[in-house]
Amino acid sequence: MAFHDLAGAACRALMARKDGPSLYDVCDPLLLNGAGGDAHLSQFYRTALGNAALRPLLRRTGLTELNDGSRLNALREALIRARDDERPDWAAIGQPVARLLDTIEVHHPRPKPVSGAETAPPKLADIERVIRACGAHLLRSFGRCGFIPAYAAFNLIGDPDMGGREFLMALTGLDARGYKNSTLLFNLARVFIARSPARGLISPPWKGIAEPMWQPIQIRHRSAYYDAFYIESLLSFLETGLASSEEAGAAKRAISAMADFCLGPSRERVRGTDGRAFDVVTAIAPAPHPRFSRFFAEIKEKLGFGLYVPDCDTTACAFSAVTQAGSADAMLDQPLPDFYQGYQVKAGANAPKVTVPINDNIDYDGGIVTWIDNLNGDRPYGNDLDPTLNLDVLEVSFRNLSRWKILETPQRLDLLRGIVKFQRNLAASGAFADPRSHIYYLPELYCAYFGRCHAAFMALPEDARKAIDPDGAFEFIRERVLAYVQDVLIANEMNPFDAALALIAMGHLGAEASHLTPALHCIVRHFGEGGRHGPFKAYEWNKMKTPTRILVGGPEATSAFVLMGLSLARRALTRANG
């Protein structure tokens, strides 16, 4: 977004004619001075919404319907009940906000079709130059920080899939009161932001699918989930043979350190639903390991992020990455399918495991839910079910098929077959391409991760593949994912992150080399856009839809995805050329 557009949006917000009560007219009398029973609600309001940066932009945005005294009083009464009641009725509290949410329009990106695309791929030397730059960027970042960071950024306009109905699902299905508070107030603020001239300033348009993380406040942190992916990207860098001897040594040391982080500080003891103890991997390790800035470390509890618990995805990705890195840690001997079995949804039996069903357009049968109860039984985010997470569970199981004796153990094999069936149903319905079907990821990232999962599946012996997938579901899904990437994703405008996802999907799924050209040119053309931060800008890697749209990514994450996509493309081009 050009500077004059940003300046214009800011001026319009500051000078808008107020035509109804503003967010601050509604909330200041109730929450600004901290009165009431639950101190966190007021604390969150002052920190996240009533701060000096946001207040000038929204103070002149009013809602005309709140000129109706009955509607204004109903909204204020709901906030009082959230603040004061010992056991709030969240379904009732959420109703006035849900009705307002249904008045706003927030859309998913709609990239324009591309015409006159190049027919020949970039020069191999240009591709290799970008690979080297991305690898060097990751190693430079590790050397500077002692880890490779990711960043979180708040998009206050929220997620397009969170309407009034989904907001109520979240408000009643989440567990921790602080998280409910932040979901309530963030979604109330969304209405004022979406109907304000400040909308274009807070959430400017972009090209492609993955959202650029341009927001000025980005929270740097470390997680085993990110370390696991960075391990895989550095292994890919080593496999290309393009790393210098000094870089190769640095990459091996970084891989070893990140593997130790995944299985050391991030390890957490829990109990499976059958009572057995398991060591899993937590989403955010205890302090000081997440490496939050001092600023965010001080305010994260005020924002409702005081408690973190393990999750099935971080556990799967960490186990997979350290397996690929050659770890012999005894933690890997635990048969994860036995643990995951207690978190698998079976139609009619344990569907209530999904307490936040905001993607209830898909059939959950056979899928694994996200969050793992800690030893105290805490699950602050309730539970949800994400399709991409389930690909990661399959992928780590394929890599440890013999170690965990999956084919020899009927219940473990049944678990994998259930997830495969879940994925086939998703592909058959076409829902894999619908953003609403996904909790934490883009459909385009699902395609890339399916490619990664498919590669691990195809590396198995034929008899093992037939035992896991007797009906050919993987080939069925492959055809549909590849068609979506080739006919939709690369046929429209892309940014470098989109292009990297396309290359990862097509590279793993055996697309013809000619299909790689649009994505390759997109990446080479944008090389250097990151300026002093790295070869490329920061883009959305994953996200939260509650309490508002929170993006996670960073320039290092973009470099990692581009590196992996280009490595696969380079291999395909080399093979095609002889």
Backbone hydrogen bonds, N-H to C=O, Kabsch-Sander energy under -0.5 kcal/mol:
donor,donor_aa,acceptor,acceptor_aa,energy
6,L,2,A,-2.0
7,A,3,F,-2.9
8,G,4,H,-2.1
9,A,5,D,-2.3
10,A,6,L,-2.3
11,C,7,A,-2.5
12,R,8,G,-2.4
13,A,9,A,-1.9
14,L,10,A,-2.3
15,M,11,C,-1.6
16,A,12,R,-0.6
16,A,13,A,-0.5
18,K,16,A,-0.6
23,L,61,T,-0.5
26,V,22,S,-2.0
27,C,23,L,-2.4
28,D,24,Y,-2.0
30,L,27,C,-1.2
31,L,27,C,-3.0
32,L,27,C,-0.6
32,L,28,D,-1.5
34,G,31,L,-0.8
38,D,83,R,-2.8
39,A,37,G,-0.9
41,L,38,D,-0.7
42,S,38,D,-0.8
43,Q,39,A,-2.2
44,F,40,H,-3.3
45,Y,41,L,-2.1
46,R,42,S,-2.4
47,T,43,Q,-2.0
48,A,44,F,-3.1
49,L,44,F,-0.6
49,L,45,Y,-1.5
50,G,45,Y,-3.2
55,R,51,N,-2.2
57,L,54,L,-0.7
58,L,54,L,-1.5
59,R,55,R,-1.8
61,T,58,L,-1.7
62,G,60,R,-0.8
63,L,21,P,-1.7
64,T,62,G,-0.6
66,L,63,L,-1.4
67,N,64,T,-2.0
68,D,65,E,-1.2
69,G,67,N,-0.7
71,R,68,D,-0.6
72,L,68,D,-2.2
73,N,69,G,-2.7
74,A,70,S,-1.9
75,L,71,R,-2.0
76,R,72,L,-2.5
77,E,73,N,-2.6
78,A,74,A,-1.9
79,L,75,L,-1.9
80,I,76,R,-2.2
81,R,77,E,-2.4
82,A,78,A,-2.2
83,R,79,L,-1.9
84,D,80,I,-2.9
85,D,81,R,-2.0
90,W,88,P,-1.2
93,I,89,D,-2.5
94,G,90,W,-2.3
95,Q,91,A,-0.6
95,Q,92,A,-0.7
98,A,94,G,-2.8
99,R,95,Q,-2.2
100,L,96,P,-1.4
101,L,97,V,-2.6
102,D,98,A,-1.5
103,T,100,L,-1.9
104,I,101,L,-1.6
106,V,104,I,-0.5
114,V,491,A,-2.4
126,D,123,K,-0.6
127,I,123,K,-1.8
128,E,124,L,-2.6
129,R,125,A,-1.8
130,V,126,D,-1.7
131,I,127,I,-2.2
132,R,128,E,-2.6
133,A,129,R,-2.0
134,C,130,V,-2.6
135,G,131,I,-2.5
136,A,132,R,-2.6
137,H,133,A,-2.1
138,L,134,C,-2.1
139,L,135,G,-2.1
140,R,136,A,-2.7
141,S,137,H,-2.3
142,F,138,L,-2.2
143,G,139,L,-2.5
144,R,140,R,-2.0
145,C,141,S,-2.7
146,G,142,F,-2.7
150,A,221,H,-2.0
151,Y,553,G,-3.2
152,A,219,I,-1.7
153,A,551,L,-2.3
155,N,549,R,-3.1
156,L,154,F,-0.7
158,G,155,N,-1.8
162,M,159,D,-1.9
163,G,161,D,-1.1
167,F,163,G,-2.5
168,L,164,G,-2.0
169,M,165,R,-1.8
170,A,166,E,-2.4
171,L,167,F,-2.8
172,T,168,L,-2.0
173,G,169,M,-1.8
174,L,170,A,-2.5
175,D,380,P,-1.7
176,A,380,P,-1.7
180,K,176,A,-2.0
181,N,177,R,-2.8
182,S,178,G,-2.1
183,T,179,Y,-2.0
184,L,180,K,-2.7
185,L,181,N,-2.4
186,F,182,S,-2.4
187,N,183,T,-1.8
188,L,184,L,-1.6
189,A,185,L,-2.4
190,R,186,F,-1.9
191,V,187,N,-1.0
191,V,188,L,-0.7
192,F,188,L,-1.0
193,I,189,A,-2.4
194,A,190,R,-3.0
195,R,191,V,-1.3
196,S,193,I,-1.6
199,R,196,S,-1.8
200,G,197,P,-0.7
201,L,198,A,-0.9
202,I,198,A,-2.6
203,S,199,R,-2.8
213,M,538,A,-2.2
214,W,212,P,-1.3
218,Q,216,P,-0.8
219,I,152,A,-3.3
220,R,218,Q,-0.8
221,H,150,A,-2.4
222,R,290,P,-1.8
227,D,223,S,-2.4
228,A,224,A,-2.4
229,F,225,Y,-1.4
230,Y,226,Y,-2.7
231,I,227,D,-2.3
232,E,228,A,-1.7
233,S,229,F,-2.3
234,L,230,Y,-2.3
235,L,231,I,-2.3
236,S,232,E,-2.0
237,F,233,S,-2.0
238,L,234,L,-2.3
239,E,235,L,-2.1
240,T,236,S,-1.3
241,G,237,F,-0.6
241,G,238,L,-1.1
242,L,237,F,-0.7
243,A,237,F,-0.5
248,A,244,S,-2.9
249,G,245,S,-1.8
250,A,246,E,-2.1
251,A,247,E,-2.8
252,K,248,A,-2.1
253,R,249,G,-2.0
254,A,250,A,-2.3
255,I,251,A,-2.7
256,S,252,K,-2.2
257,A,253,R,-2.2
258,M,254,A,-2.6
259,A,255,I,-2.4
260,D,256,S,-2.1
261,F,257,A,-1.8
262,C,258,M,-2.2
263,L,259,A,-1.9
264,G,260,D,-1.3
266,S,261,F,-1.8
267,R,264,G,-1.9
268,E,280,V,-2.5
270,V,278,F,-2.9
272,G,276,R,-3.3
275,G,272,G,-2.2
278,F,270,V,-2.5
280,V,268,E,-2.9
280,V,278,F,-0.6
282,T,266,S,-2.8
283,A,309,V,-1.0
289,H,286,P,-1.6
291,R,288,P,-1.6
297,A,293,S,-2.6
298,E,294,R,-1.4
299,I,295,F,-1.1
300,K,296,F,-2.1
303,L,299,I,-1.5
304,G,301,E,-1.1
305,F,300,K,-2.7
311,D,281,V,-1.2
312,C,370,T,-3.2
315,T,311,D,-1.7
316,A,312,C,-2.2
317,C,313,D,-2.9
318,A,314,T,-2.4
319,F,315,T,-2.4
320,S,316,A,-2.4
321,A,317,C,-2.7
322,V,318,A,-2.4
323,T,319,F,-1.7
324,Q,320,S,-2.4
325,A,321,A,-1.8
326,G,323,T,-1.4
327,S,322,V,-2.7
332,L,329,D,-1.7
333,D,330,A,-1.7
334,Q,331,M,-1.2
336,L,334,Q,-1.4
338,D,335,P,-1.6
339,F,335,P,-0.9
339,F,336,L,-0.5
340,Y,336,L,-3.0
341,Q,337,P,-1.6
342,G,339,F,-1.2
343,Y,340,Y,-2.0
344,Q,341,Q,-1.1
345,V,367,G,-3.1
349,A,346,K,-2.7
350,N,346,K,-1.6
353,K,350,N,-2.1
354,V,351,A,-2.3
355,T,353,K,-1.1
355,T,383,N,-0.8
356,V,383,N,-2.5
358,I,356,V,-1.5
360,D,357,P,-1.3
362,I,359,N,-1.7
364,Y,362,I,-0.6
366,G,345,V,-3.1
367,G,364,Y,-2.8
369,V,343,Y,-2.3
370,T,384,D,-2.1
372,I,310,P,-2.4
374,N,378,D,-1.4
377,G,374,N,-2.3
382,G,379,R,-2.0
390,N,386,D,-1.3
391,L,387,P,-1.1
391,L,388,T,-0.6
392,D,388,T,-1.6
393,V,389,L,-1.7
394,L,390,N,-1.8
395,E,391,L,-2.8
396,V,392,D,-2.4
397,S,393,V,-1.5
398,F,394,L,-2.4
399,R,395,E,-1.9
400,N,396,V,-1.1
401,L,398,F,-1.1
404,W,400,N,-2.6
405,K,402,S,-1.2
406,I,401,L,-2.0
409,T,405,K,-0.6
409,T,406,I,-0.9
412,R,409,T,-0.8
413,L,406,I,-0.5
413,L,409,T,-2.2
414,D,410,P,-2.5
415,L,411,Q,-1.6
416,L,412,R,-1.7
417,R,413,L,-2.4
418,G,414,D,-2.3
419,I,415,L,-1.8
420,V,416,L,-2.5
421,K,417,R,-2.4
422,F,418,G,-2.2
423,Q,419,I,-2.4
424,R,420,V,-2.4
425,N,421,K,-2.5
426,L,422,F,-1.7
427,A,423,Q,-2.2
428,A,424,R,-3.0
429,S,425,N,-1.9
430,G,426,L,-0.7
430,G,427,A,-0.6
431,A,426,L,-0.9
432,F,426,L,-1.1
433,A,430,G,-1.5
434,D,431,A,-1.8
437,S,434,D,-2.0
438,H,435,P,-1.5
446,Y,442,L,-2.0
447,C,443,P,-1.9
448,A,444,E,-1.7
449,Y,445,L,-2.8
450,F,446,Y,-2.4
451,G,447,C,-2.0
452,R,448,A,-1.9
453,C,449,Y,-2.4
454,H,450,F,-3.3
455,A,451,G,-2.2
456,A,452,R,-1.6
457,F,453,C,-2.2
458,M,454,H,-2.7
459,A,455,A,-1.1
460,L,457,F,-1.6
465,R,461,P,-2.1
466,K,462,E,-2.3
467,A,463,D,-1.7
468,I,464,A,-2.1
469,D,465,R,-2.7
472,G,469,D,-1.4
476,F,472,G,-1.8
477,I,473,A,-2.9
478,R,474,F,-2.6
479,E,475,E,-2.1
480,R,476,F,-1.4
481,V,477,I,-2.9
482,L,478,R,-2.7
483,A,479,E,-1.9
484,Y,480,R,-2.0
485,V,481,V,-2.4
486,Q,482,L,-2.6
487,D,483,A,-2.8
488,V,484,Y,-1.9
489,L,484,Y,-1.8
490,I,485,V,-2.4
492,N,488,V,-0.6
492,N,489,L,-1.1
493,E,112,K,-2.5
499,A,495,N,-2.4
500,A,496,P,-2.2
501,L,497,F,-2.2
502,A,498,D,-2.3
503,L,499,A,-2.3
504,I,500,A,-2.4
505,A,501,L,-2.4
506,M,502,A,-2.9
507,G,503,L,-3.0
508,H,504,I,-1.9
509,L,505,A,-1.9
510,G,506,M,-0.6
511,A,506,M,-2.3
515,H,512,E,-1.7
516,L,513,A,-1.5
517,T,514,S,-0.9
520,L,516,L,-2.3
521,H,517,T,-2.5
522,C,518,P,-1.9
523,I,519,A,-2.0
524,V,520,L,-2.5
525,R,521,H,-2.6
526,H,522,C,-1.6
527,F,523,I,-0.7
527,F,524,V,-0.6
528,G,535,P,-2.2
529,E,526,H,-2.3
529,E,535,P,-0.7
530,G,535,P,-1.0
531,G,528,G,-1.5
533,H,530,G,-2.0
534,G,531,G,-1.0
540,E,211,E,-1.7
541,W,542,N,-0.5
541,W,552,V,-2.8
542,N,552,V,-1.8
543,K,440,Y,-2.0
544,M,550,I,-1.9
549,R,155,N,-0.8
550,I,544,M,-1.8
550,I,548,T,-0.8
551,L,153,A,-2.8
551,L,549,R,-0.5
552,V,542,N,-2.7
553,G,151,Y,-2.3
554,G,539,Y,-0.7
558,T,554,G,-2.2
559,S,555,P,-2.2
560,A,556,E,-2.3
561,F,557,A,-2.3
562,V,558,T,-2.9
563,L,559,S,-2.6
564,M,560,A,-2.0
565,G,561,F,-2.7
566,L,562,V,-3.0
567,S,563,L,-2.1
568,L,564,M,-1.9
569,A,565,G,-2.2
570,R,566,L,-3.1
571,R,567,S,-1.8
572,A,568,L,-2.1
573,L,569,A,-2.9
574,T,570,R,-2.4
575,R,571,R,-2.2
576,A,572,A,-2.4
577,N,573,L,-1.8
578,G,575,R,-1.0
